[in-house]
Amino acid sequence: MTFPWNTNGVSVRLLPIIAMVALLASCASTPLPPSQPVPEPVAASRPADSGALPAPKVQGKSRWVAVYWNELPGFADDALFEAWNAWIKSCERPGPVFAPLCSEVRRLSIATVDEQRAWMVARLQPYRVESLQGEAQGLLTSYYEPVLKASRQTGAGYAVPLYRAPATLGSRKPWFSRQEIDTLPEARAALQGREIAWLADPIDALMLHIQGSGRLSISEPDGAQRTVRVAFAGSNDQPYRSVNQWLLSQGVSKINPWPDATKAWVQQNPERVQQLLWSNPRYIFFREEALSEFDAAFGPKGAQGVALTPGRSIAVDPASIPYGTPVWLASQGGAASLQKLVLAQDTGSAIVGAVRADYFAGTGAEAGVLAARVNQPLRLWVLWPK
């Protein structure tokens, strides 16, 4: 299933549903204490930028440098209500720093954009995220939730299994590599009977492993069709290696768009498919989740434990930016021009370092096209309670 996207990377069809979710959440929220009134609106383009700034903070692998609001590109222009839905999701599992603000966040879900912006200026302090060496520019990539055809039974072209986590996964670290899973009797025995479904294309399976979750349109043994979500349930703790980098090392000049270029290479080099797959020793295990009509309107759950919002959720290195933190993101490149509020709600094995983020593009083929193209410079500002 695919959705049309607006210029901010949010599904147009999802907006009415998300707005209704925000309204329901606001109605169920705890009333705002009288001692903490929501600030009156200030001029959106001229936030209060005066006074002494807080001292820099060291947060794990990153250094945060306090700045005035006018440093944030596009702060006066963002349609904040779109991000507010992601923020309400974070308030389902808030960390101790942001939990005290969640009643206000919920109440402001039906406020005007100017009221939301005024509240941010009054309650939060922006900090520019830098590496410990002072580098403020990093890398933005993107990911999405693929939708793939699958079969509950092997055969008829469906021969690539997706596995639940084996019972012995915690007995050794790291667990067997991708190559060992395919070749060692001990590894294969541990996964016997753990199959969720089978895919037809090994590159589709690899793509699902890289994205970490997806939706399956499954053919059941009785011929029925149903759609389920497969979510990340664990890994073999082996290092992640880029298949694209391996292809480049083999002299392949065209590796984009992914995965189409890789599938074309496989068709031309069928005898080397296993060699390509084994170049990435990391292997992902999944769990199957029912997908109601309501759940289908949102992305999979990220590492924070809340559903991701297309165009407003990012994966980060939690050693640099804690889960649930609102973040101002600025990135200019050939794939996208982004200046917007996002929420740190996920992580990934390749998302390491201070100024590093993976942008959740959404579900389906159109989101996949965008995700494959995003690889561009990035700047980040965390918005931290005063």
C-alpha positions in Angstrom: 0.0 0.0 0.0 1.4 3.4 -0.9 0.4 6.9 0.0 0.7 10.3 -1.8 3.1 12.6 0.0 3.1 16.3 0.5 6.3 18.5 0.4 7.2 17.7 4.0 7.2 14.0 3.5 3.9 13.3 5.2 1.1 11.2 3.6 -1.8 13.3 2.5 -4.2 10.5 3.2 -2.8 10.1 6.7 -3.3 13.7 7.8 -7.1 13.4 8.6 -6.4 10.2 10.6 -3.5 11.7 12.4 -5.4 14.9 13.2 -8.2 12.8 14.7 -5.7 10.9 16.8 -4.2 14.1 18.1 -7.7 15.4 19.0 -8.5 12.2 20.9 -5.2 12.3 22.7 -5.7 15.9 23.8 -9.2 15.1 25.1 -7.7 12.3 27.3 -4.8 14.3 28.6 -4.3 15.5 32.2 -5.6 19.1 32.6 -2.9 21.7 32.6 -2.1 22.9 36.1 -3.1 26.5 36.7 0.4 27.4 37.8 1.7 26.5 34.3 -0.4 28.5 31.8 0.4 28.1 28.1 2.2 31.3 27.0 0.5 33.8 24.8 1.6 33.8 21.1 4.6 35.8 20.2 5.5 36.9 16.7 6.4 33.6 14.9 9.3 35.1 13.0 10.8 37.0 15.9 11.2 34.7 19.0 12.7 36.3 22.1 16.4 36.0 21.5 18.2 37.9 24.3 19.9 37.3 27.5 22.7 35.0 28.5 22.8 31.5 27.0 23.4 28.3 29.1 26.8 26.7 29.2 27.5 24.0 26.7 26.6 20.4 27.7 28.4 17.1 26.9 25.9 14.4 26.1 27.6 11.1 25.6 29.2 11.2 22.2 28.0 14.8 21.5 28.5 18.3 22.6 25.5 20.6 22.8 26.0 24.4 22.4 23.2 26.7 23.4 22.0 29.1 20.7 19.2 31.6 20.1 16.1 30.5 18.2 17.0 32.6 15.2 19.8 30.2 14.4 17.3 27.5 13.5 16.6 27.6 9.7 13.0 27.8 8.9 11.7 27.9 12.4 9.1 30.5 11.6 7.7 28.5 8.6 7.3 24.9 9.7 3.8 23.4 10.0 4.3 22.3 13.5 1.0 20.5 13.9 2.4 17.7 11.8 5.3 17.2 14.2 3.0 17.5 17.2 1.4 14.2 16.3 4.8 12.5 16.6 5.4 14.4 19.9 2.1 13.0 21.3 3.4 9.6 20.3 6.6 10.1 22.3 4.5 11.1 25.3 3.2 7.5 25.3 6.6 6.5 26.6 8.4 9.7 27.7 11.7 9.9 29.4 12.0 11.6 32.8 13.1 14.9 31.3 10.1 15.4 29.0 7.4 13.6 31.0 6.5 16.8 32.9 5.8 18.6 29.7 3.5 16.0 28.2 0.2 17.4 29.6 1.0 20.7 27.9 2.0 19.0 24.6 -1.3 17.1 24.5 -3.3 20.2 25.2 -1.5 22.2 22.5 -2.3 19.5 19.9 -5.4 21.6 19.0 -3.7 25.0 19.4 -2.6 27.3 16.5 0.8 27.0 15.0 1.7 30.4 16.6 0.7 29.1 20.0 2.7 26.0 19.6 5.7 28.0 18.5 5.3 30.4 21.4 5.2 27.5 23.9 8.4 26.1 22.4 10.2 29.4 22.8 9.0 29.8 26.4 9.6 26.2 27.6 12.6 24.9 25.5 16.2 25.9 24.9 17.8 25.0 21.5 21.3 23.5 21.5 23.3 23.0 18.4 24.5 19.4 18.3 28.3 19.0 17.6 30.8 16.2 17.8 33.1 16.2 20.7 35.7 17.7 18.3 33.3 20.6 17.5 32.1 19.4 14.0 28.5 20.6 13.5 27.8 19.0 10.1 27.0 15.4 9.7 25.0 13.0 7.5 21.3 12.4 6.9 20.1 9.2 5.3 16.5 7.8 5.2 14.6 4.6 5.7 11.1 3.3 5.1 8.7 0.4 5.7 8.6 -1.8 2.6 5.5 -3.7 1.5 6.4 -7.2 0.1 4.6 -10.2 -1.3 5.1 -13.3 0.8 3.8 -16.9 1.3 3.1 -18.7 4.5 4.5 -21.9 2.8 7.7 -22.5 0.9 7.5 -23.4 -2.8 6.1 -21.9 -6.0 9.1 -19.5 -6.1 9.0 -18.5 -2.5 12.2 -19.9 -0.9 13.7 -17.1 1.2 12.7 -17.4 4.8 12.1 -14.7 7.4 12.7 -16.0 10.9 11.6 -15.4 14.4 14.4 -15.1 16.9 15.8 -18.5 17.8 15.7 -19.7 21.4 19.5 -19.8 21.5 20.0 -16.2 20.4 21.2 -15.1 23.8 23.5 -18.1 24.4 26.3 -16.7 22.3 27.3 -13.2 21.3 27.7 -12.6 18.5 25.4 -15.3 17.1 26.1 -17.0 13.8 26.9 -14.8 10.8 24.7 -14.6 7.7 26.9 -17.1 6.0 26.9 -19.5 8.9 23.1 -19.3 9.2 23.0 -20.4 5.6 25.6 -23.2 5.8 26.2 -24.5 9.4 23.9 -27.4 10.5 23.9 -26.1 14.1 22.6 -22.7 13.0 20.0 -24.2 10.6 18.8 -26.5 13.3 18.3 -23.6 15.7 16.0 -21.9 13.2 14.1 -25.0 12.2 10.3 -24.2 12.6 11.0 -20.5 13.3 9.9 -19.4 9.8 7.3 -16.6 9.7 6.9 -16.5 5.9 8.9 -16.9 2.7 9.8 -14.3 0.1 10.6 -14.8 -3.5 13.6 -12.5 -3.9 16.7 -12.6 -1.7 17.4 -8.9 -2.3 13.9 -8.0 -1.0 14.7 -10.1 2.1 18.0 -8.3 2.5 16.3 -4.9 2.0 13.8 -5.9 4.8 16.8 -6.8 7.0 18.3 -3.4 6.4 15.1 -1.4 7.0 14.4 -3.5 10.1 10.6 -3.9 9.6 8.0 -4.0 6.9 4.6 -5.2 5.8 3.9 -8.5 4.2 1.0 -9.3 1.9 0.8 -13.0 2.7 -0.8 -15.8 0.8 -2.1 -18.2 3.4 -2.3 -22.0 2.8 -6.1 -21.8 2.2 -5.6 -19.2 -0.5 -6.6 -16.2 1.7 -4.7 -13.0 1.5 -3.8 -10.9 4.5 -1.4 -8.1 5.4 0.7 -8.3 8.6 3.6 -6.3 9.9 7.0 -7.9 10.7 8.8 -5.9 13.3 12.4 -6.0 14.5 12.9 -8.7 17.2 16.6 -8.9 17.5 19.8 -9.4 15.5 22.8 -11.7 15.5 25.0 -8.9 16.8 27.3 -9.2 13.9 28.7 -5.9 12.4 26.7 -4.3 9.6 28.5 -4.1 6.3 27.2 -2.1 3.3 26.3 -4.2 0.3 26.6 -1.1 -1.9 30.2 -0.6 -0.7 30.9 -4.3 -1.5 29.6 -3.8 -5.0 31.8 -0.8 -5.5 34.8 -2.8 -4.3 33.9 -5.3 -7.1 34.1 -2.6 -9.7 30.4 -2.1 -10.1 29.8 1.5 -11.3 26.0 1.8 -10.9 24.6 1.0 -7.5 21.6 3.4 -7.5 18.7 3.4 -7.3 18.6 0.8 -4.5 17.5 -2.0 -4.7 16.8 -1.9 -8.5 20.4 -1.6 -9.5 21.4 -4.4 -7.1 18.6 -6.7 -8.5 19.9 -5.9 -12.1 23.4 -6.9 -11.0 22.1 -10.2 -9.5 20.3 -11.0 -12.8 23.6 -10.6 -14.6 25.7 -12.5 -11.9 23.4 -15.2 -10.5 26.4 -17.3 -9.4 27.6 -14.6 -7.1 24.3 -13.9 -5.2 25.5 -15.7 -2.0 28.8 -13.9 -2.1 26.9 -10.6 -2.2 24.6 -11.5 0.6 27.4 -12.8 2.8 29.3 -9.6 2.4 27.0 -8.3 5.2 27.2 -10.6 8.2 24.5 -8.9 10.1 21.1 -10.8 10.2 17.8 -9.6 11.6 15.0 -11.6 13.2 11.4 -10.5 13.2 8.1 -10.9 15.1 4.8 -10.9 13.4 2.2 -8.2 14.4 -1.4 -8.0 13.4 -2.2 -4.9 11.4 -5.5 -3.3 12.1 -6.9 -0.5 10.0 -5.9 2.0 12.7 -2.3 0.6 13.0 -2.0 0.7 9.2 -2.2 4.5 9.4 1.2 4.7 11.2 4.6 3.4 10.8 6.2 0.5 12.8 7.3 1.1 16.4 10.8 2.5 16.7 13.4 1.8 19.5 11.5 4.3 21.8 8.6 1.9 21.7 6.2 4.2 19.9 4.8 4.2 16.3 6.8 6.3 13.9 5.3 9.2 12.0 6.3 9.6 8.4 8.4 12.7 7.8 8.6 13.5 11.5 10.4 10.6 13.1 14.2 10.1 13.0 16.6 7.4 14.1 19.6 8.7 16.1 22.5 7.5 18.1 20.9 7.4 21.6 24.3 8.0 23.1 24.2 11.4 21.6 20.4 12.3 21.6 18.0 10.6 24.0 14.8 9.0 22.7 11.8 11.3 22.8 13.8 14.5 22.3 12.4 17.1 19.9 15.0 18.0 17.3 15.2 20.7 14.7 16.6 19.2 11.5 18.1 21.1 8.6 19.4 19.3 5.5 19.8 20.5 1.9 20.5 18.0 -1.0 19.4 16.7 -4.3 16.8 14.4 -2.7 15.1 16.7 -0.3 15.2 20.2 1.3 14.3 19.9 5.0 13.9 22.4 7.7 11.6 21.0 10.3 10.7 19.7 13.7 11.2 16.0 14.2 11.3 13.6 17.1 14.2 11.2 18.0 12.2 7.9 18.2 14.4 5.2 16.7 18.0 4.0 16.1 19.9 1.7 13.8 23.2 -0.2 13.6 24.6 2.3 11.1 23.3 5.4 12.9 26.4 6.2 15.0 27.8 9.6 16.1 26.7 13.0 17.1 25.3 14.7 14.0 23.8 11.6 12.4 20.2 10.8 11.6 18.0 8.5 9.6 14.8 10.1 8.3 11.6 7.9 8.4 10.0 8.5 4.9 6.9 6.3 5.4 5.4 3.1 4.0 5.5 1.7 0.5 7.2 2.2 -2.9 7.0 6.0 -3.1 8.6 6.3 0.4 11.2 3.8 -0.7 12.2 5.9 -3.7 12.7 8.9 -1.4 14.6 6.9 1.2 17.0 5.5 -1.5 17.9 9.0 -2.6 18.6 10.7 0.7 22.3 10.9 1.5 23.1 14.5 2.2 24.6 17.0 4.7 22.9 17.5 8.1 22.7 19.9 11.0 20.7 19.2 14.2 19.5 21.2 17.2 18.1 19.5 20.2 15.2 21.4 22.0 15.7 20.8 25.7 13.6 21.9 28.6 14.8 25.0 30.3 
